[in-house]
Amino acid sequence: MRIILIVTAIAAIVVPVLLVRYGPRIAPKRVVVIEKRRVVAATELPPVEPVAFQDLAPDDARTYNSLVPFSDLPNPAARPFQLTGTADQRARAVDCMAAAMLYEAGDDPEGQRAVGQVVINRARHPAFPKTICGVVFQGQERATGCQFTFTCDGALARHQWSAEAWVRARERAVAALTGSVFKPVGYSTHYHTDWVVPYWQASLDKVTAVHTHLFFRWTGWWGTPGAFSRGISDDEPAIAQLAAYSDAHRTAAVLAEAGGIVAGAPTLEPGALAPLAGDPNSFILTLDAHAPPDAFAVFAAKACGDRPYCKVMGWTDKTKTPTALPLQPGQIGSMSFSYLRDTSRKYEKALWNCSEFKRADFAQCMKVQVFMPAGMRTPAETPKPDPAPTPQPAKPGAVAPKPVPDGLAGVRRKPIDVPFTVRPAPPAAKPTPQPTPTPAGR
């Protein structure tokens, strides 16, 4: 009995020691406590905080998020939204919205519609920028803290989505911006995935969940329909990050980079450029020689607007810029840029003076022709023109060449100085009479 008691006593001491020393370690349960912040009064704007997350593992974040209850207050659907502005402004808004939908929700129709509704809600709320692109790319200049993560984490540079996915996202963006409403999110202005916990979450009401995304709106008056009454601006900015995906943003970015296309008028818009008096389809202007050459073509096309026939001619030397048509030979020779559109012949061409602006494609260079002053002749006898060739019947199946538009801009005729004296041609000598030949043998 003594032996049994001694062994039991030793085991009671040794076993716990061994378990403590060599047993599996159990990590302590992490409990996150985030105190509810005050409800912002209607007399002040709620702050828009940079996105920052609690230091939680994904599973812990999901557990925490599951414990946050959904609001039991009414969740009315947002009012339909109708995009306005010019065609270019609308195109920029659609592409910004499509990028947000695609990079935030993936190629998922329901998720994209939910994200699009949040973007529209933000644009209507006075605490956020008042354009679609301004909302999506708010904070893009910061390495961290942007409102939509894809705008500052380099995702756009990775080109991860196919052209077909972009087409589908654009279709859903157009729908959202022309009256389609995604009712479940109501007037939500925030969302996050269920595996993270942003710091701002505690100050908002949890409204709904769409797949793995949780949607929130501000508490108090700022989350009610009355707070979303601000008008939206049509002045959609050009986003350089979207230039690789969007013609609308690429064109606008070129103009923005150019600064002042027209010399002496850095804020001039293409629509404010007046055509020549008496010729509503022609524009003459002095260009800024330091502006990007490609911007000339963009500016010219915009200056022409929807005119089916239009000419734009530019000079970088203001002293050589003409004020009226027709152009003189010297003015043609000093022309720096020209643009011609003739939709009836399906023709549109921009040409540069390649002695001023080097072009990789020689087809974009103006051709130089030589002008000789009227009445000037060289000492050499002018050769007679070859007789016109006899027209040949067209071969079966031959295609007639396309006519070249009249008044084609871009032919640069250059006057020259001839280094010899011009004298009148001497009168032709009379032929010497020859004796009349007689028949042989006489």
C-alpha positions as CSV (number, residue, x, y, z in Angstrom):
1,M,0.0,0.0,0.0
2,R,2.9,2.3,0.8
3,I,4.4,1.7,-2.6
4,I,1.1,2.4,-4.4
5,L,0.7,5.7,-2.5
6,I,4.3,6.7,-3.2
7,V,3.9,6.0,-7.0
8,T,0.6,7.9,-7.1
9,A,2.1,10.9,-5.4
10,I,5.1,10.9,-7.8
11,A,2.8,10.6,-10.8
12,A,0.6,13.4,-9.5
13,I,3.7,15.7,-9.5
14,V,5.5,14.5,-12.6
15,V,2.6,14.2,-15.1
16,P,1.5,17.8,-14.8
17,V,5.1,19.0,-15.1
18,L,5.6,16.9,-18.2
19,L,2.3,18.2,-19.7
20,V,3.3,21.8,-19.0
21,R,6.7,21.3,-20.5
22,Y,6.1,19.1,-23.5
23,G,2.3,19.4,-24.2
24,P,0.8,21.4,-27.1
25,R,0.6,25.1,-26.6
26,I,-2.8,26.7,-26.9
27,A,-2.8,30.2,-28.2
28,P,-4.9,32.6,-26.1
29,K,-8.2,33.7,-27.7
30,R,-7.8,37.2,-29.1
31,V,-10.7,39.4,-28.3
32,V,-11.2,42.6,-30.2
33,V,-13.1,45.4,-28.5
34,I,-13.9,48.4,-30.6
35,E,-16.0,51.0,-28.9
36,K,-18.9,52.6,-30.7
37,R,-18.1,56.2,-31.7
38,R,-20.5,59.1,-31.5
39,V,-23.2,59.7,-34.0
40,V,-22.1,62.7,-36.1
41,A,-24.6,65.6,-35.9
42,A,-26.3,66.8,-39.1
43,T,-24.6,70.2,-38.6
44,E,-21.2,68.7,-39.4
45,L,-19.9,66.4,-42.1
46,P,-18.8,63.0,-41.0
47,P,-15.1,62.4,-41.7
48,V,-14.0,60.1,-44.5
49,E,-11.3,58.0,-43.0
50,P,-8.4,56.3,-44.9
51,V,-8.9,52.6,-45.1
52,A,-6.9,51.0,-42.2
53,F,-7.6,47.5,-40.8
54,Q,-7.4,45.9,-37.3
55,D,-4.5,43.4,-36.9
56,L,-6.6,40.2,-37.1
57,A,-6.2,36.9,-38.8
58,P,-8.9,36.2,-41.4
59,D,-10.7,33.6,-39.3
60,D,-10.7,35.9,-36.3
61,A,-12.0,38.7,-38.5
62,R,-14.8,36.5,-39.8
63,T,-15.7,35.6,-36.2
64,Y,-15.8,39.2,-35.2
65,N,-17.9,40.3,-38.2
66,S,-20.4,37.5,-37.6
67,L,-21.0,39.0,-34.1
68,V,-21.8,42.5,-35.4
69,P,-25.6,42.6,-35.8
70,F,-27.4,44.0,-38.8
71,S,-29.3,47.3,-38.3
72,D,-33.0,46.9,-37.6
73,L,-33.8,50.4,-39.0
74,P,-35.5,50.8,-42.4
75,N,-33.3,50.3,-45.5
76,P,-35.0,52.2,-48.3
77,A,-33.7,51.8,-51.9
78,A,-31.7,54.6,-53.4
79,R,-33.2,56.8,-56.1
80,P,-32.4,56.0,-59.7
81,F,-29.4,57.9,-61.1
82,Q,-29.1,59.4,-64.6
83,L,-25.7,60.3,-65.9
84,T,-25.4,63.6,-67.8
85,G,-22.6,65.6,-69.6
86,T,-20.9,65.3,-72.9
87,A,-20.2,62.0,-74.7
88,D,-16.5,62.2,-73.5
89,Q,-17.5,62.9,-69.9
90,R,-20.0,60.1,-69.9
91,A,-17.4,57.7,-71.3
92,R,-14.9,58.6,-68.6
93,A,-17.5,58.1,-65.9
94,V,-18.6,54.7,-67.3
95,D,-15.0,53.5,-67.5
96,C,-14.2,54.6,-63.9
97,M,-17.4,52.8,-62.7
98,A,-16.5,49.6,-64.7
99,A,-13.0,49.6,-63.2
100,A,-14.4,49.8,-59.7
101,M,-16.9,47.1,-60.4
102,L,-14.4,44.7,-61.9
103,Y,-11.5,45.2,-59.5
104,E,-13.6,45.3,-56.4
105,A,-16.1,42.6,-57.0
106,G,-14.5,40.5,-59.8
107,D,-16.6,39.3,-62.8
108,D,-19.7,38.8,-60.6
109,P,-22.9,40.5,-61.7
110,E,-24.5,40.9,-58.3
111,G,-21.3,42.0,-56.6
112,Q,-20.6,44.5,-59.4
113,R,-24.1,46.0,-59.0
114,A,-23.6,46.4,-55.3
115,V,-20.3,48.2,-55.7
116,G,-21.7,50.4,-58.4
117,Q,-24.5,51.5,-56.1
118,V,-22.1,52.5,-53.4
119,V,-20.1,54.6,-55.9
120,I,-23.3,56.5,-56.9
121,N,-24.3,56.9,-53.2
122,R,-20.9,58.4,-52.4
123,A,-21.1,60.8,-55.4
124,R,-24.5,62.1,-54.1
125,H,-23.2,62.5,-50.5
126,P,-21.5,65.8,-49.6
127,A,-18.7,64.1,-47.7
128,F,-17.2,62.6,-50.9
129,P,-16.1,64.0,-54.3
130,K,-18.9,64.9,-56.7
131,T,-17.9,63.0,-59.8
132,I,-17.9,59.2,-60.4
133,C,-14.2,59.2,-61.2
134,G,-13.4,61.4,-58.3
135,V,-15.2,59.0,-55.9
136,V,-13.5,55.9,-57.3
137,F,-10.0,57.3,-57.4
138,Q,-10.2,59.3,-54.2
139,G,-6.8,59.0,-52.4
140,Q,-5.1,57.3,-55.3
141,E,-2.0,59.4,-54.8
142,R,-1.4,57.7,-51.4
143,A,0.5,54.4,-51.2
144,T,-2.0,53.3,-48.5
145,G,-5.3,54.9,-47.5
146,C,-7.0,55.1,-50.9
147,Q,-10.8,54.5,-50.7
148,F,-10.8,51.7,-53.3
149,T,-7.8,49.5,-52.8
150,F,-7.2,48.7,-56.5
151,T,-6.4,52.4,-57.2
152,C,-3.2,52.5,-55.1
153,D,-1.9,48.9,-54.8
154,G,-0.8,48.5,-58.4
155,A,-3.6,46.2,-59.5
156,L,-4.4,48.2,-62.6
157,A,-0.9,47.8,-63.9
158,R,-1.2,44.0,-63.8
159,H,-3.9,43.8,-66.6
160,Q,-5.6,40.8,-64.9
161,W,-9.0,41.0,-66.6
162,S,-9.8,40.0,-70.1
163,A,-11.4,42.2,-72.8
164,E,-14.6,40.3,-72.4
165,A,-14.7,40.9,-68.7
166,W,-14.3,44.7,-69.3
167,V,-17.2,44.6,-71.8
168,R,-19.5,43.0,-69.2
169,A,-18.4,45.5,-66.5
170,R,-19.0,48.4,-68.8
171,E,-22.5,47.2,-69.6
172,R,-23.3,47.0,-65.9
173,A,-21.8,50.4,-65.3
174,V,-23.9,51.9,-68.1
175,A,-27.0,50.3,-66.5
176,A,-26.2,51.7,-63.0
177,L,-25.5,55.2,-64.4
178,T,-28.8,55.3,-66.4
179,G,-31.4,54.4,-63.8
180,S,-30.8,50.8,-62.6
181,V,-30.8,50.5,-58.8
182,F,-29.4,47.7,-56.6
183,K,-31.9,47.9,-53.7
184,P,-30.4,45.6,-51.1
185,V,-27.5,48.0,-50.2
186,G,-29.9,51.0,-49.9
187,Y,-27.9,54.1,-49.1
188,S,-24.7,52.3,-48.1
189,T,-21.5,54.3,-48.5
190,H,-19.0,51.7,-47.2
191,Y,-18.2,48.0,-47.6
192,H,-15.5,45.5,-46.8
193,T,-14.9,41.8,-47.2
194,D,-15.7,39.6,-44.2
195,W,-12.1,38.6,-43.6
196,V,-11.0,42.1,-42.5
197,V,-12.1,44.6,-39.9
198,P,-11.6,48.3,-40.8
199,Y,-11.3,50.8,-38.0
200,W,-14.3,52.8,-39.4
201,Q,-16.7,49.9,-39.0
202,A,-17.6,50.8,-35.4
203,S,-19.1,54.2,-36.4
204,L,-21.4,52.8,-39.1
205,D,-24.6,50.7,-39.3
206,K,-24.3,47.2,-40.8
207,V,-27.0,47.1,-43.5
208,T,-26.6,43.9,-45.6
209,A,-24.2,41.3,-47.0
210,V,-23.7,40.4,-50.6
211,H,-21.6,37.2,-50.9
212,T,-18.4,37.9,-48.9
213,H,-18.9,41.7,-48.8
214,L,-20.6,43.5,-45.9
215,F,-22.2,46.9,-46.5
216,F,-22.6,49.9,-44.1
217,R,-24.1,53.3,-44.0
218,W,-23.6,56.2,-41.6
219,T,-25.5,56.3,-38.4
220,G,-28.0,59.2,-37.7
221,W,-29.1,61.7,-40.3
222,W,-26.1,61.3,-42.6
223,G,-27.3,57.8,-43.4
224,T,-30.9,58.8,-44.3
225,P,-32.2,59.6,-47.9
226,G,-32.2,63.4,-47.1
227,A,-28.4,63.4,-46.9
228,F,-28.0,62.2,-50.5
229,S,-29.4,65.2,-52.3
230,R,-26.3,66.8,-53.7
231,G,-26.0,67.3,-57.4
232,I,-23.2,65.6,-59.3
233,S,-20.7,67.4,-61.5
234,D,-20.3,66.5,-65.2
235,D,-16.6,67.4,-65.1
236,E,-15.2,63.9,-64.9
237,P,-11.4,64.0,-64.5
238,A,-9.0,62.2,-66.8
239,I,-7.4,59.3,-64.9
240,A,-3.9,58.4,-66.1
241,Q,-4.1,54.9,-64.6
242,L,-7.0,54.1,-67.0
243,A,-5.3,55.3,-70.2
244,A,-4.3,51.7,-71.0
245,Y,-7.9,50.6,-70.8
246,S,-10.0,53.6,-71.9
247,D,-9.9,55.7,-75.1
248,A,-11.8,58.4,-73.3
249,H,-9.2,58.7,-70.5
250,R,-6.2,58.3,-72.9
251,T,-7.5,61.2,-75.1
252,A,-8.2,63.4,-72.1
253,A,-4.8,62.6,-70.6
254,V,-3.0,63.8,-73.7
255,L,-4.9,67.1,-73.6
256,A,-4.2,67.4,-69.9
257,E,-0.5,66.7,-70.4
258,A,-0.3,69.2,-73.2
259,G,-1.4,72.0,-71.0
260,G,-1.8,74.9,-73.4
261,I,-2.1,73.6,-76.9
262,V,-2.7,77.0,-78.3
263,A,0.1,79.5,-77.6
264,G,-0.9,82.3,-75.3
265,A,-4.2,80.6,-74.2
266,P,-3.3,77.8,-71.7
267,T,-6.9,77.4,-70.6
268,L,-8.5,77.4,-74.1
269,E,-10.9,74.5,-74.7
270,P,-11.4,73.1,-78.2
271,G,-15.1,74.1,-78.2
272,A,-14.1,77.7,-77.6
273,L,-12.0,78.0,-80.7
274,A,-13.8,80.0,-83.3
275,P,-13.6,79.1,-87.1
276,L,-12.5,81.7,-89.7
277,A,-14.9,84.4,-90.6
278,G,-16.7,83.4,-93.8
279,D,-15.6,79.7,-93.5
280,P,-17.2,77.9,-90.6
281,N,-15.2,74.7,-91.4
282,S,-11.7,76.1,-91.2
283,F,-9.5,76.9,-88.2
284,I,-6.2,78.7,-88.1
285,L,-4.2,78.9,-84.9
286,T,-0.8,79.4,-83.4
287,L,0.4,76.3,-81.5
288,D,2.6,75.9,-78.5
289,A,5.9,74.4,-79.8
290,H,6.5,72.8,-76.5
291,A,3.2,70.9,-76.3
292,P,3.2,67.1,-77.1
293,P,2.8,66.8,-80.9
294,D,0.1,64.1,-80.5
295,A,-2.0,66.6,-78.6
296,F,-2.3,68.7,-81.8
297,A,-4.3,66.0,-83.5
298,V,-6.5,65.4,-80.4
299,F,-7.2,69.1,-80.1
300,A,-7.9,69.5,-83.8
301,A,-10.5,66.7,-83.8
302,K,-12.2,68.2,-80.8
303,A,-12.2,71.7,-82.4
304,C,-13.9,70.3,-85.5
305,G,-16.6,68.8,-83.3
306,D,-19.2,66.9,-85.4
307,R,-18.5,68.8,-88.6
308,P,-18.5,66.4,-91.6
309,Y,-15.8,68.5,-93.3
310,C,-13.2,70.5,-91.4
311,K,-9.7,71.8,-91.7
312,V,-7.3,72.9,-89.0
313,M,-4.0,74.5,-89.7
314,G,-1.4,75.5,-87.2
315,W,1.8,77.4,-87.0
316,T,4.3,77.6,-84.1
317,D,5.6,81.0,-85.2
318,K,2.9,83.6,-84.5
319,T,4.5,86.1,-87.0
320,K,3.8,83.6,-89.7
321,T,0.3,82.6,-88.7
322,P,-2.1,83.8,-91.4
323,T,-5.4,85.5,-90.5
324,A,-7.4,84.6,-93.6
325,L,-7.6,82.2,-96.6
326,P,-6.3,81.5,-99.2
327,L,-2.8,80.8,-97.9
328,Q,0.2,82.4,-99.6
329,P,3.1,80.2,-100.6
330,G,5.3,81.4,-97.7
331,Q,2.6,80.6,-95.2
332,I,2.1,77.1,-96.6
333,G,5.9,76.5,-96.4
334,S,6.0,77.5,-92.7
335,M,3.0,75.5,-91.6
336,S,3.7,73.3,-88.6
337,F,0.6,71.0,-88.4
338,S,-2.6,70.3,-90.4
339,Y,-5.7,68.3,-90.0
340,L,-8.4,67.5,-92.6
341,R,-11.6,65.6,-92.1
342,D,-14.0,64.7,-95.0
343,T,-16.5,62.2,-93.8
344,S,-18.3,62.0,-97.2
345,R,-15.1,60.4,-98.5
346,K,-14.2,58.6,-95.3
347,Y,-11.0,60.6,-95.0
348,E,-9.3,61.9,-91.8
349,K,-5.6,62.8,-91.7
350,A,-3.3,64.7,-89.4
351,L,0.1,65.7,-90.7
352,W,3.1,67.4,-89.1
353,N,6.0,69.4,-90.3
354,C,8.7,66.8,-89.6
355,S,11.5,69.4,-89.7
356,E,9.9,70.7,-86.4
357,F,8.3,67.5,-85.0
358,K,9.9,64.2,-85.6
359,R,7.5,61.4,-86.4
360,A,8.1,57.6,-86.3
361,D,5.8,57.2,-89.3
362,F,7.0,59.2,-92.3
363,A,3.4,59.0,-93.7
364,Q,2.5,61.6,-91.0
365,C,5.0,64.1,-92.5
366,M,4.0,66.9,-94.8
367,K,5.3,66.6,-98.3
368,V,7.5,69.5,-99.5
369,Q,6.7,70.9,-103.0
370,V,8.7,73.7,-104.7
371,F,6.9,76.9,-105.7
372,M,8.5,79.1,-108.4
373,P,7.4,82.7,-108.6
374,A,5.1,83.4,-111.5
375,G,6.9,84.2,-114.8
376,M,10.2,82.8,-113.7
377,R,12.0,80.6,-116.3
378,T,15.3,78.8,-116.1
379,P,17.9,79.3,-118.9
380,A,17.4,75.7,-120.0
381,E,14.8,75.2,-122.6
382,T,11.5,74.1,-121.0
383,P,10.8,70.6,-122.2
384,K,7.5,70.1,-123.9
385,P,5.0,68.1,-122.0
386,D,4.5,64.6,-123.1
387,P,1.2,64.0,-125.0
388,A,-1.6,62.7,-122.8
389,P,-1.8,59.0,-122.9
390,T,-4.6,57.4,-124.7
391,P,-7.2,56.2,-122.3
392,Q,-7.2,52.4,-122.1
393,P,-10.4,50.4,-121.4
394,A,-10.6,49.2,-117.8
395,K,-9.8,45.6,-117.2
396,P,-12.5,43.4,-115.9
397,G,-12.6,43.5,-112.1
398,A,-10.4,46.6,-111.9
399,V,-11.1,49.0,-109.0
400,A,-11.2,52.7,-109.7
401,P,-8.8,54.7,-107.5
402,K,-10.3,56.7,-104.7
403,P,-10.5,60.5,-105.4
404,V,-8.3,62.7,-103.2
405,P,-10.2,65.3,-101.3
406,D,-9.9,68.8,-102.6
407,G,-8.0,71.3,-100.5
408,L,-6.1,68.6,-98.7
409,A,-4.2,70.1,-95.8
410,G,-0.6,69.1,-95.2
411,V,1.0,69.8,-98.6
412,R,3.8,72.2,-97.7
413,R,4.9,74.2,-100.7
414,K,8.2,76.0,-100.2
415,P,9.2,79.1,-102.3
416,I,12.9,79.1,-103.4
417,D,15.4,81.7,-104.4
418,V,16.9,81.0,-107.9
419,P,20.6,81.9,-108.0
420,F,20.7,82.9,-111.6
421,T,19.6,86.0,-113.6
422,V,16.5,85.6,-115.7
423,R,16.7,87.1,-119.1
424,P,14.1,87.1,-121.8
425,A,14.5,84.3,-124.3
426,P,16.1,85.5,-127.7
427,P,13.9,85.5,-130.7
428,A,14.0,82.3,-132.7
429,A,16.3,82.5,-135.8
430,K,14.7,82.3,-139.2
431,P,15.7,79.2,-141.2
432,T,18.2,79.7,-144.1
433,P,16.6,79.0,-147.5
434,Q,18.0,75.8,-149.1
435,P,18.2,75.1,-152.9
436,T,15.5,72.9,-154.3
437,P,17.0,69.5,-155.1
438,T,16.9,68.4,-158.8
439,P,16.3,64.9,-159.9
440,A,19.4,62.7,-160.3
441,G,20.8,62.4,-163.8
442,R,19.9,65.9,-164.9
